[in-house]
Amino acid sequence: MPAIRDISADKFVFGCHRFGFGPAPGGGYVDVQKHVVPMVRTALEQGIRTFDSAVLYRATLQLGKALEALNVDPNEIRLQTKCLRYLGLQVDNAKEHQPDVLLPSIPERYHGLTDKWDSSPKGVEQQICRERIEFGGKNLWGVALHDPPDMAKQVGMNWDTDIRPAVAFLKKAKAAGFVERIGLGIKEPDFVDRFVAEEPGTLDYAGITFCPAILGPLMKVIETSHAQKFEVTLMGINYGQAFTLTEDPATAPPFLYNYEFANDAERALMSKFFRICGATPLIHLAAAVAGLLVVHFPKSVTQIVVREAHVPAPVWAELKAAELIPRDFPTS
């Protein structure tokens, strides 16, 4: 198992999710001086110069304030963010976007809200303009389309009206120098293939929220990235999939596996991982696999997962024997 020091600092991206939703555990009020400044300072001291946020996270303003408190010029670091998806008021028939069972761990100010989607050129412009202003820099290192597959599941998605106009605006913003790269921020690797086919030559990076269950499709994305010349970014661990800390996914409540969108086949697959790894080590496995991908595919893969955990050799062997991890996947 390679040590963390074997992964250069430029491969790490600091995720800003908690800057908006509150410190762990359980969220709560965000005090920039107390909660954000120390984390940003530590990241900078470790050599990390790239940060990841999203309109949905409502976290970029706190990052900008922390940089100001630290007397750091925002133009000296990189910020990548996401558009399309944001939080709105729960009116008419709109439903709370988080399952009731998860709400106790989310700050109360975020209750009674729901996912909203605005993929119009004007909407995308307003979203990334706000991110740029709150960050304080001259441009954005990257802007990703945030969870189009979730849009399809929740409200429906039409490529010609929901994706292509947003992409066209991002191309204009890139040409004007406001955006350096165009990307995806998704959970489903298969969507990368569709995007590459529909928008050839557009993709600069594919940000994929990681879970060991998607390793097979992810490896295909890595292969595609070599030919299509884009990066793969592992956007942390998908807790909607890997949050099986206490129960077997085959029998767990729906929210434990990708919220309400799990199907029987997905549950059965994660159940195999659970039986081999046990509960807590499943999170460790996700972190370890992410670290190994960065080490063994340095030209393609960057990551946001900022820790690496030890997985015993017998666990690797059993996962491969069960064909849950490719037999030729490097584990050392």
Buried (B, 14 or more C-beta within 10 A) or exposed (E): BBEEEEBEEEBBBBBBBBBBBBBEEEBBEBEBEEBBBEBBBEBBEEEBBBBBBBBBBBBBBBBBBBBBBEEBEBEEBBBBBBBBBBBEEBEEEBEBBBEEEBBEEBBEEBEEBBBBBBBBBEBBBBBBEBBBEBBBBEBBBBBBBBBBBBBBBBEEBEBEEBBEBBBBBBBEBBEEEBBBBBBBBBBBBEBBBBBBEEBEEBBBBBBBBBBBBBBBBBBEBBEBBEEBEBBBBBBBBBBBBBBBBEBBBBEBEEBBBBBEBBEEEBBEBBBBBBEBBBEEBBBBBBBBBBBBBBBBBEEBBBBBBBEBBEBEEEBBEBBBEEEBBEEEBEBE
